Amino acid sequence: MATRLFFILALILPCLAQADTSTIYKCMKNNKVVFSHTVCPQEFRQHKIEYELGIATETDSDKKKVKNDPLKALLKKQTISREKLLQLLDGEIYRLKQENSYFEILRASEVQKLDRKHYWQSKEKDDPSYGLELEEINQRFDDLTNNNLSVIKLLNQHKMKISAETPPDLLMSQ
């Protein structure tokens, strides 16, 4: 009886309340899971699922965790430790390298798609339209890759500059 009442409430509450469509709450109690657009009642454990820019993140919103966002800290003119800044730079460099690898996979997929298109249209690979389309694909992905490589180069320069400014043993003694 109680579970029926709970499911009825779980179905009605989202209709009655206005909530952010990019946030969903995962309510858990006694091995039962219900998803809701509203905050879970007190007797339930709660995880918050947020969807933004194509990425879904699930966080245990029962636990209060204060995160220091480095960008917000910089905007508020607070300082970030040298180690944290180097870690952030390494993370961004790694992400850009992964993105370049992904671009190569996408390029191969686009070329394969172009090959299939020309095969089914009974066109040869020496057809001028094939060459133009292939050149356009290569140019697009070359531009994306070169843009990332220039940002990686700039980030590496900043990383070397930060590493050269203060030796690590001086930071430990302060």
N, C-alpha and C positions, 0 to 999 in steps of 0.2 A: 504494500500500500504506500509506504513511504517513498519507495523508488518511483512508483507511478507519479506521485505528487511532485517529486523532484524533476522528473522528465517533463511534466506538463509545465512546471515553472521555468525550466530551462528553455522550453520552446516559446513561452509567452514573453519572458523578460526581454529578449532582444528586440521584440516588436515594440515594446513599450518605451524602451530607453533609446536615446540617441547616443551613438558611440562612434568613435573613430573607426572607419572601415579598415584601416591598416593594422589594427590591434585586435587580437583575439586572446581570450583568457582560457587556459586549460585548467578546469577544476577537477580535482581528484579526491576521492574519499572511498575507502574500503574496496580497492581494486576496481572502482568504477571511474570512468573518465567522461567528462562532458565539456564541450567547447561552447564558449559564450562570448558575446560582444561586451558584456558588462563584467564588473569586478565580481569575483566569486564570494559567496557568503563566508563568514568567519570560520565555520567548522570545516571548510574545505582547504586543501593545499592548493596553491595556485602557481601556475607558470604563465608568463606573459609571452605571447608570440607576436612579434612585430614583422611586418612586411614592408620593406622600403627598397626602391630601386631594384626590384627583382630578387632581393635577398631576404630570406626569412630567418629570423633569429629567435630562439627560445631562451628565456631567462627565468630563473626561479625567483619570482617576485615576492615570495615570502621572506627571503633573506634580504636584509637591507645592506646593500653594498655601495659604497661611495666610490665612484670612478672619477679619476682626474683626467679629463680629456685634455691632451696636450695642446690642441688648437685653441680651446677655450682659455686655457692658461695663458697662452701667448696673447690672445686678444684682450685679456684682462691685465696684461703687462706683468704677469707673474713669470717666474723663471722655471726652466726645466733643467734637470740635472744633465750634465754632459753625457753621462752614460745613457740616459733615457733618449737624448737627442740622437746619439749615435745608433742606438737600437732602432729608433724610428726611421732613420735614414737607411739602415740596412734592410728594414722591412719593406720600405718603398722601392728600393733597388731590386729586391727579390721579386716583388709584385710586378714590376715593369718587365723583368726578364721572363717571368711566367706569361705575361701578356704577349710578349713577342713570340714565345713558343706557341701560344694559342693562335696568334695571327698566321703562323706558318701552317697550322692545321686547317684553319679557315681558307687560306689560299689554296691548299691542295684540294679541299672540298669544292671550292669555286671552279677550279680548273677541271676537276672531274665532272662537275655539273655541266660545264661548257662543252666538254668532250661528248657527253651523252646527248646534249642538245644537238650538236652538229651531226652526231651519228644518226639520230632519229630523223633529222631533216635531210639526210643523205648528202651532206656536204663534206668535202674533203678538208683536211687540216691545212692545206695550202690556200684555202679560200680566204680572200682579203678580210671578210667580216670576222673570221675566226681569229686572225692575227690582231685585229683592232680590239676585239673583246678581250683577248688574252693580255694584250698590252695594258688595257684599262685595269684589269684585275691586278696585274703585277704592280702597276703604278700606285694603285690605291693601297695595297698592302706594304709596298716599299715605303710610301710616305708615312704610314702608321708606325712601321718598325723604326724608321729613321728618327721620327719624332721621339719615340721612347728612348732610343739610343742617345739622343742629345740630352734628354732629361737625366738619364743614367749618368752620363758624363758630368753634367752639372752637379748632380747629387754627390758623385764621387769626389769632385773638387771641394764641395762644402765639407764633406766628411774628412778629407785630408787636412783642410784648413782648421777644422775643429780639433782634430787629433793633434795638430802641431801647435795649437795655441797654448794649451796647458798640459804639462806632463801629468800622468795619472798619480804619481807619488806626491805631487804638490797638492792635489785635491784631497788626498787622504789625510794630510797633515793639517788641513784647515779646519 
